[in-house]
Every structure is written in structure tokens, then in C-alpha cells.
């Protein structure tokens, strides 16, 4: 009798997680039939950046493996380029699922891989708000100092500056105030930067 109750509870938890993913992403992960096209087309997965392939992320979500899927490195490293979405024969926006899982992980305060990703996102938005567009040089220097990630690329900096591919000084954008106003409006509506 105890095993039946436990199985019943697991099934409810499983369905609850799938519904929360669907509500947050607008995507039904149950539609995925594991063809693997998302993983085959993923540049980040091919570069060995993920610990779990995109199709396995989808399968974990289908199985209600909430804790396991929210602790993966993959959901934080995914660049949301939407190649997986474009390749999906079931028209699942896998990038939206990844983003929803990332938000769920953040809200549950699962931060093993989130720390540098959160620093990246916060610095990116602060950069846009301050300059009206991305100031790459300032961003790279700040991100490297905060995380240590990028010190291995230090030798590329001078070359990139000399070729003119990276501006040393911040951009002068006329619409900086408008962008800042947009972000402030979103914050007033209850969103996050």
C-alpha cells in the first residue's frame, strides 16, 4: 500500500513539473519524441560545453526529473540561439524550454553553474542600460575581473583592438535615455533587469 501511495505521489509531482514548464515556456515537452535533431544541430553541444545534451534535457523534463534537470550545466550554458527550435520536427521551441528551466533553477536558488551566468546577464544588462548598446571592451574587462573567465584570452585583446574589431572607448548613443526608460518601466511592471 505504501509503495502505491509513493508511486501516486511521484506521478503527481511529475505531472506538476511538466505543467509548470509548459506554463512558463508555452511549450509541451511531452510532444518531444527524442529524434535528437536538437542535439545534432547544437554548436555548443558539439563543442563539448554541455553536460547533458538538449534531447536528454527534454527527456528529463518529460520524466519529471525536476531536481536533476535544474542542476545541469546545460541550461546555463545554452546560448538560446534557437537552432534546436528551428530543427525540431515537432515545432517545440526548445530554447524557450531551456530559458524556463533556467528561470526555475534561479528561483530555486540552485546556483552551482548559475553564478557566472548570472554575473554575465547582470553585467550585460547594466552595460546596455549605461551605454545604450554593448560596450564590449568594458564588458570583457569587467567580466574577466569578476569571474576570472577570460584570462586565457588576454593575448587576443591587443590584437583585436589593433584590428579595430573592439572599440577601446564606449559608444556614444543618442537613445541611451530611452533604453534606460524602457528598463525602468519593466522594473515598475514587476519584471527583472
C-alpha positions as CSV (number, residue, x, y, z in Angstrom):
1,X,0.0,0.0,0.0
2,X,2.9,2.4,0.9
3,X,4.5,1.8,-2.5
4,X,1.3,2.6,-4.3
5,X,1.0,5.9,-2.4
6,X,4.6,6.8,-3.2
7,X,4.1,6.0,-6.9
8,X,0.9,8.0,-7.0
9,X,2.7,11.0,-5.4
10,X,5.6,10.7,-7.9
11,X,3.1,10.7,-10.8
12,X,1.5,13.9,-9.4
13,X,4.9,15.6,-8.9
14,X,5.9,14.5,-12.4
15,X,2.7,16.0,-14.0
16,X,3.0,19.1,-11.9
17,X,6.6,19.8,-13.1
18,X,5.6,19.2,-16.7
19,X,2.7,21.7,-16.3
20,X,4.9,24.3,-14.7
21,X,7.4,24.0,-17.6
22,X,4.5,24.3,-20.1
23,X,3.0,27.3,-18.3
24,X,6.4,29.1,-18.1
25,X,7.6,28.3,-21.6
26,X,4.4,27.9,-23.5
27,X,5.8,24.5,-24.7
28,X,4.6,21.0,-24.1
29,X,7.7,18.8,-23.6
30,X,5.5,15.7,-23.9
31,X,5.5,16.3,-27.7
32,X,9.2,15.5,-28.0
33,X,9.8,12.0,-29.4
34,X,13.6,12.1,-28.9
35,X,14.7,12.3,-32.6
36,X,17.9,14.0,-31.5
37,X,17.9,16.7,-34.2
38,X,18.2,19.4,-31.5
39,X,21.4,17.9,-30.1
40,X,22.8,17.1,-33.6
41,X,22.5,20.8,-34.6
42,X,23.6,22.4,-31.4
43,X,27.0,24.1,-31.8
44,X,27.5,24.4,-28.0
45,X,26.8,20.6,-27.5
46,X,29.2,19.7,-30.3
47,X,31.9,21.8,-28.6
48,X,31.5,19.7,-25.5
49,X,30.2,22.6,-23.5
50,X,27.1,20.7,-22.2
51,X,27.0,18.1,-19.5
52,X,23.6,16.8,-20.9
53,X,22.5,17.0,-24.5
54,X,19.4,19.1,-25.4
55,X,17.3,16.0,-26.2
56,X,18.3,14.5,-22.8
57,X,17.2,17.7,-21.1
58,X,13.8,17.3,-22.9
59,X,13.6,13.7,-21.7
60,X,14.5,14.6,-18.1
61,X,11.7,17.2,-18.2
62,X,9.3,14.6,-19.6
63,X,10.1,12.2,-16.8
64,X,9.6,14.9,-14.2
65,X,13.3,14.9,-13.1
66,X,13.0,18.4,-11.7
67,X,15.9,18.4,-9.3
68,X,18.3,16.7,-11.8
69,X,17.4,18.9,-14.8
70,X,17.6,22.1,-12.8
71,X,21.1,21.2,-11.6
72,X,22.5,20.7,-15.1
73,X,25.2,22.9,-16.6
74,X,23.5,22.7,-19.9
75,X,20.6,25.0,-19.1
76,X,23.1,27.8,-18.1
77,X,25.5,27.3,-21.0
78,X,22.8,27.2,-23.7
79,X,23.1,30.4,-25.8
80,X,19.4,30.3,-26.7
81,X,20.4,30.6,-30.4
82,X,17.3,28.7,-31.3
83,X,19.0,26.3,-33.8
84,X,17.3,23.4,-31.8
85,X,14.0,25.1,-32.2
86,X,14.4,25.6,-36.0
87,X,15.4,21.9,-36.4
88,X,12.6,20.4,-34.2
89,X,10.1,18.4,-36.3
90,X,7.5,18.7,-33.5
91,X,7.7,22.5,-33.5
92,X,8.8,22.7,-29.9
93,X,10.6,25.9,-29.0
94,X,13.4,24.2,-27.1
95,X,15.2,27.4,-26.4
96,X,12.1,28.6,-24.5
97,X,12.1,25.4,-22.5
98,X,15.8,25.9,-21.7
99,X,15.1,29.5,-20.6
100,X,12.1,28.4,-18.5
101,X,14.3,25.8,-16.8
102,X,17.0,28.4,-16.2
103,X,14.4,30.7,-14.5
104,X,13.1,27.8,-12.4
105,X,16.6,26.9,-11.3
106,X,17.3,30.5,-10.4
107,X,14.1,30.8,-8.4
108,X,15.0,27.6,-6.5
109,X,18.4,29.1,-5.8
110,X,20.3,26.3,-7.5
111,X,23.5,28.1,-8.2
112,X,26.3,25.7,-8.9
113,X,26.5,26.8,-12.6
114,X,24.4,29.9,-12.4
115,X,26.9,32.1,-10.6
116,X,29.0,33.1,-13.7
117,X,25.9,33.1,-15.9
118,X,24.1,35.5,-13.5
119,X,27.1,37.8,-13.4
120,X,27.2,37.7,-17.2
121,X,23.5,38.6,-17.6
122,X,23.6,41.3,-14.9
123,X,26.7,42.9,-16.4
124,X,25.2,42.6,-19.9
125,X,22.0,44.4,-18.9
126,X,23.9,47.1,-16.9
127,X,26.1,47.7,-19.9
128,X,23.1,48.2,-22.2
129,X,21.4,50.5,-19.7
130,X,24.6,52.6,-19.2
131,X,25.8,52.9,-22.8
132,X,22.6,52.3,-24.8
133,X,24.3,49.3,-26.5
134,X,27.0,46.8,-25.7
135,X,30.4,48.3,-24.9
136,X,32.4,45.1,-25.5
137,X,35.8,46.1,-24.2
138,X,34.5,47.4,-20.8
139,X,32.2,44.3,-20.5
140,X,35.1,41.9,-21.2
141,X,37.4,43.6,-18.7
142,X,34.7,43.7,-16.0
143,X,33.5,40.2,-16.6
144,X,37.1,38.8,-16.6
145,X,37.9,40.6,-13.3
146,X,34.7,39.4,-11.6
147,X,34.9,35.8,-12.7
148,X,38.4,35.0,-13.9
149,X,36.9,33.7,-17.0
150,X,38.7,35.2,-20.0
151,X,42.2,35.5,-18.6
152,X,43.1,32.7,-21.1
153,X,42.1,35.1,-23.9
154,X,44.2,38.1,-22.7
155,X,46.6,37.7,-25.5
156,X,43.8,38.3,-28.1
157,X,42.8,41.7,-26.6
158,X,45.6,43.8,-28.1
159,X,45.3,42.1,-31.5
160,X,41.5,42.7,-31.6
161,X,41.9,46.3,-30.5
162,X,44.6,47.0,-33.2
163,X,42.4,45.5,-35.9
164,X,39.6,47.8,-34.9
165,X,37.3,44.9,-34.1
166,X,36.9,46.1,-30.5
167,X,36.3,49.7,-29.5
168,X,38.5,50.9,-26.7
169,X,36.1,53.7,-25.7
170,X,32.4,53.3,-25.0
171,X,29.9,54.1,-27.8
172,X,28.0,57.4,-27.8
173,X,24.4,56.5,-28.3
174,X,21.7,59.1,-28.6
175,X,19.0,56.7,-27.4
176,X,20.7,55.8,-24.0
177,X,17.9,57.6,-22.1
178,X,15.2,55.8,-24.0
179,X,16.7,52.4,-23.3
180,X,17.1,53.2,-19.6
181,X,13.5,54.3,-19.5
182,X,12.3,51.0,-21.1
183,X,14.2,49.1,-18.4
184,X,12.8,51.2,-15.6
185,X,9.2,50.7,-17.0
186,X,9.8,46.9,-17.0
187,X,11.0,47.0,-13.4
188,X,7.9,49.0,-12.4
189,X,5.8,46.4,-14.0
190,X,7.4,43.8,-11.8
191,X,10.0,42.3,-14.2
192,X,13.7,41.9,-13.5
193,X,16.6,43.5,-15.3
